[in-house]
């Protein structure tokens, strides 16, 4: 997935998170217990061990269990250290910076506190034997800025085989940590699912197959995914608008997109797709008359094994790659 697309999605998730957090803070009763500085330190230390510093390598593991969906489990491996933009891929700064959540008090808690805030979904992020679990907010964001299923204000830490619980007055930490799971779903939809065998040589067939795979991925995504539509489809149509057919480096550009239906057109799950090029309103005509249209441009090329993959997506300023010349910004060259 192109960095720009990833950034737009992450910014959108963060904005929606901040919008909803005001409601979360009101949801929990003010805790009158004494603030425990060691609780915050334990949380920060656990996050540092799991996510690592900007220079570290390896993967941390995300596991999300949907107890109301037959115990469905979704798992993702994500890189520790620096992210695509070179920044430290860790929530430590946000949890320690006073201008964000660094001033929020934390208290020692018990397993019963954890059980009291369950909402059907449990998420855990781990690295080796260290893990931090939380009850994430999920579902559509309602008009009062509350999630359909509010998050929990209790974290469960596992270190050296010992489990401890800590709580705050809000679900801010759970919301912040869940952004990593949401981003992992998007990475899977783009980077790991979109591949077409190299035996296929018709560019239009390849382009339509990529879009069909993306629609299937959306339909198969977990229901807690913040951008999940009620249905996604990909009608077969002409999509390729720029192509190089040379055998040395075949590649092409095409209109990458799908149709999405939202039973509630004003759902926050739809608005997450409005970032970037936005969505086209339903036409009211034909088989997909009640579907929104979403799309952008994409680059397709072959990997080392000769199979096709989506090299990136963009909303402007792209073009095919011409060997010995470089990237073409003139879509008339083919």
GUMARLO-649686 format. One record per residue (C-alpha): y, z, x; residue in one letter. Coordinates in steps of 0.2 Angstrom, whole numbers, plus 2048, in hexadecimal, padded with zeros to 3 digits. Example, Ala and Ser with C-alpha at 12.3 -4.5 7.8 and 13.67 -1.06 7.14 Angstrom:
2
7EA82783EA/7FB824844S/
This chain:
334
800800800X/8117FC807X/81B80B80CX/829806800X/81D8077F1X/8168187F7X/82781F7FAX/82D81A7E8X/81E8227E0X/8208327EAX/8328337E6X/82E8307D4X/82183E7D4X/82D84A7DDX/83B8477D1X/82F84A7C2X/8298597CAX/83B8607CDX/83F85C7BAX/8308667B4X/8328757BFX/84087C7B6X/83487E7A7X/8278857B2X/8328937B8X/8358987A6X/8238987A1X/81E8A77ACX/8258B97A9X/82F8C07B6X/8248CA7C2X/82B8DC7C6X/81F8DF7D4X/8258E17E6X/8278D17F0X/8198D07FDX/8208C680DX/80E8C5813X/8098BB804X/8158AE808X/8108AE81AX/7FD8AC815X/80189D80AX/80C894818X/7FE898825X/7F189181AX/7FB881816X/7FE87F829X/7EC88082DX/7E787381FX/7F5866821X/7F8868833X/80886483DX/81085383FX/80584F84EX/7F4854848X/7E7848842X/7D7849837X/7D684A824X/7D9858817X/7CF858807X/7D58587F5X/7C985D7E8X/7CE85D7D5X/7C38637C8X/7C685F7B5X/7BD86D7ACX/7C186579BX/7BB8547A0X/7A88597A3X/7AD8617B3X/7B28507BBX/7B68527CDX/7C18467D7X/7C28477EAX/7CE8407F7X/7CF84080AX/7E183F810X/7E883F821X/7EF84E829X/7FF84E834X/80C841832X/80D836822X/811823822X/823826825X/820832834X/82484282CX/81985182BX/80E85081DX/80E862818X/81686D80AX/81A87B816X/82D876817X/82F876804X/826886802X/83188F810X/84288680EX/84E892804X/8568837FCX/84687E7F4X/83888B7F1X/83A896800X/8438A47F6X/8368A67E9X/82D8B67EBX/81A8B87ECX/80E8C67E8X/7FC8CB7EAX/7F18C67DCX/7DF8C77D5X/7D28BC7CFX/7D78C07BDX/7E88BA7C0X/7E08A97C5X/7D58A97B6X/7E48AD7AAX/7ED89D7AFX/7DF8907AEX/7E48807A5X/7D48767A7X/7D886E7B8X/7D58767C9X/7DB86E7D9X/7D68737EBX/7DD86C7FBX/7D287180BX/7D086E81DX/7C0875825X/7BD88681EX/7CF889819X/7D4885807X/7E28877FBX/7DE8857E8X/7EA8857D9X/7EC8817C7X/7F78717C6X/80286D7B7X/7FC85C7AFX/7FE8517A0X/80E84A79AX/81E85279CX/82585778CX/837857786X/83A86978BX/83586479DX/82586D79BX/8148657A0X/807863792X/7FC86F79CX/80887B7A6X/80287F7B8X/7FD8907BEX/80789C7C9X/7F88A27D3X/7F189B7E3X/7E089E7EAX/7DE89E7FDX/7CE89D806X/7CE8A1819X/7C08A6824X/7B58A8815X/7C18B480DX/7C98B07FCX/7DB8B77F7X/7E68B47E9X/7F98B47E8X/8058B17DAX/8188AD7D7X/8238AC7C8X/8218997C6X/81588B7C8X/8208827D5X/8138837E3X/80587C7D8X/81186D7D3X/81686A7E5X/80486A7EBX/7FE85F7DDX/8098517E3X/7FD84E7F1X/7EF84B7E5X/7F983F7DAX/7FE8357EAX/7EC8357EFX/7E782D7DEX/7F481F7E2X/7EE81C7F3X/7DD81A7ECX/7E380E7DFX/7EC8037ECX/7E48057FDX/7D28087FAX/7CD7FF7EAX/7D57EE7ECX/7C97E37F5X/7C27D27F2X/7B37CA7FBX/7B87BD808X/7AC7B1800X/7B97AE7F2X/7C57A17F8X/7CF79D7E8X/7E07A67E9X/7E37A87D7X/7D17AF7D4X/7D57BC7E2X/7E67C17DBX/7DF7C37CAX/7D07CD7D1X/7DC7D97DAX/7E67DC7C9X/7D67DF7C0X/7D07EC7CDX/7E17F57CBX/7DF7F67B8X/7CD7FC7BAX/7D38097C6X/7E080F7BAX/7D48117ACX/7C881A7B7X/7D58267BEX/7D48387BAX/7DE83D7AAX/7E88497B4X/7F083B7BEX/80283B7B9X/8038287B7X/7F38257ADX/7F681979FX/7EB81A78FX/7E5809794X/7E87FC7A1X/7E37E97A1X/7E67DA7ABX/7E67C97A3X/7E17BA7ADX/7F07AF7B1X/7F87A57BFX/7FF7B27CCX/8007AA7DDX/8127A47E2X/8117A27F5X/80279E7FFX/7FC798811X/7EB790811X/7E978E823X/7D879482AX/7E079E838X/7E97AB82DX/7E77A781AX/7F27B2810X/7FC7B1800X/8097BA7F4X/8067BD7E2X/80C7C67D3X/8037D67D3X/8037E07C3X/7FA7E67B3X/7FD7EA7A1X/7FD7FC79CX/7FD80478BX/804815787X/80081D776X/810826778X/81D81977FX/829827784X/81C83078EX/8218367A0X/81182E7A6X/81981D7A2X/8298217AAX/8218237BBX/81E8117BBX/83080D7B8X/8358107CAX/8378007D4X/8367F07CAX/8347FA7BAX/8297F57AAX/82C7E779DX/82C7ED78BX/81D7E8780X/81F7D7777X/8167DC767X/80D7CB769X/7FB7C776DX/7EC7D2773X/7F87DC77EX/8077DD773X/8087F0774X/8067F1787X/8147F3794X/8147E67A2X/8157ED7B4X/8157E47C4X/81C7DF7D5X/8187D37E3X/80A7D57EFX/8037CE7FFX/7F17C9801X/7E87C5811X/7D77C7819X/7D17D6823X/7C77D5833X/7B77D3829X/7BE7C4820X/7C07CD80FX/7D07CD805X/7DB7DC803X/7ED7E07FDX/7F77E280CX/8077E8803X/8127E87F4X/8247E57F2X/8327E17E5X/83C7D57F0X/83E7CE801X/82C7C9805X/8227B9809X/8137B2811X/80F7B4823X/80F7A482DX/8057A583DX/8107A384DX/8207A4843X/81F7B583AX/8227BA828X/82A7AD81DX/8387B2812X/8397A180AX/82D7A07FCX/82E78D7FDX/82478D80DX/81278A809X/
